[in-house]
Amino acid sequence: MKQILLTLALIGLLMTPALATEVAGVKLPDQVEIGGEQLQLNGYGMRKKYFFKIYVGSLYTAQKATSTAQVVEGTGPKLLRMDFLYSKVEKDKIVGGFAEGIKKNTPALVDDPAIVEFLKLFDRDFVAKDQVDLAITANNQVQVSHNGRQLGTIESANLARAVLLIYLGNDPADDEMKAGMLGNI
């Protein structure tokens, strides 16, 4: 009887859904929903500047992806999420970081009207515990939110590609974070 109960208990543990991943005190859910579609946590990494931890960056995709091409060319929505750890990151530094990432990875798009509009969406500094979502829908809408507050939606395939390449391009914001987002941790 004890052996049966032990076996049932072990089966119960194995069937329990996995808990959210935790990184630097930030809980990353295993799944999120974008536009009615379930996305899975593809990977995550830590954005660091010198020895400071700035934010945890996570990537959610409809299908598992291990390369930049799979993410950029893959169908279905995607979500890039930033969970801030650092006490305060000024709006101008974030916008400057996005602009620099676009210039390094998609220089031909720097003056694209959708890129210019995207950079104007950010209206506040980011502080510890803030969450910024860059959701890309299947029809190339980039939806930006800060702590759940919608900052704007821009429909542009160029912008969708540029935003992904900030993190996953040949010259990403952070090489280790890119590797982590692609599940190579």
Secondary structure as the mmCIF struct_conf table of DSSP 4:
data_model
#
loop_
_struct_conf.conf_type_id
_struct_conf.id
_struct_conf.beg_label_comp_id
_struct_conf.beg_label_asym_id
_struct_conf.beg_label_seq_id
_struct_conf.end_label_comp_id
_struct_conf.end_label_asym_id
_struct_conf.end_label_seq_id
HELX_RH_AL_P HELX_RH_AL_P1 LYS A 2 MET A 15
BEND BEND1 THR A 16 THR A 16
HELX_LH_PP_P HELX_LH_PP_P1 PRO A 17 ALA A 20
STRN STRN1 THR A 21 VAL A 23
TURN_TY1_P TURN_TY1_P1 ALA A 24 GLY A 25
STRN STRN2 VAL A 26 LEU A 28
BEND BEND2 ASP A 30 ASP A 30
STRN STRN3 GLN A 31 ILE A 34
TURN_TY1_P TURN_TY1_P2 GLY A 35 GLY A 36
STRN STRN4 GLU A 37 LYS A 49
TURN_TY1_P TURN_TY1_P3 TYR A 50 PHE A 51
STRN STRN5 PHE A 52 THR A 61
BEND BEND3 ALA A 62 GLN A 63
BEND BEND4 SER A 67 SER A 67
HELX_RH_AL_P HELX_RH_AL_P2 THR A 68 GLU A 73
BEND BEND5 GLY A 76 GLY A 76
STRN STRN6 LYS A 78 PHE A 84
BEND BEND6 TYR A 86 SER A 87
STRN STRN7 LYS A 88 VAL A 89
HELX_RH_AL_P HELX_RH_AL_P3 LYS A 91 ASN A 105
HELX_RH_3T_P HELX_RH_3T_P1 PRO A 107 LEU A 109
TURN_TY1_P TURN_TY1_P4 VAL A 110 ASP A 111
HELX_RH_AL_P HELX_RH_AL_P4 PRO A 113 LYS A 120
BEND BEND7 LEU A 121 LEU A 121
BEND BEND8 ARG A 124 ARG A 124
STRN STRN8 PHE A 126 VAL A 127
TURN_TY1_P TURN_TY1_P5 ALA A 128 LYS A 129
STRN STRN9 GLN A 131 ILE A 136
TURN_TY1_P TURN_TY1_P6 ALA A 138 ASN A 139
STRN STRN10 GLN A 141 HIS A 146
TURN_TY1_P TURN_TY1_P7 ASN A 147 GLY A 148
STRN STRN11 ARG A 149 GLU A 155
HELX_RH_AL_P HELX_RH_AL_P5 ALA A 157 LEU A 168
BEND BEND9 GLY A 169 ASP A 171
BEND BEND10 ALA A 173 ALA A 173
HELX_RH_AL_P HELX_RH_AL_P6 ASP A 175 MET A 181
TURN_TY1_P TURN_TY1_P8 LEU A 182 GLY A 183
#
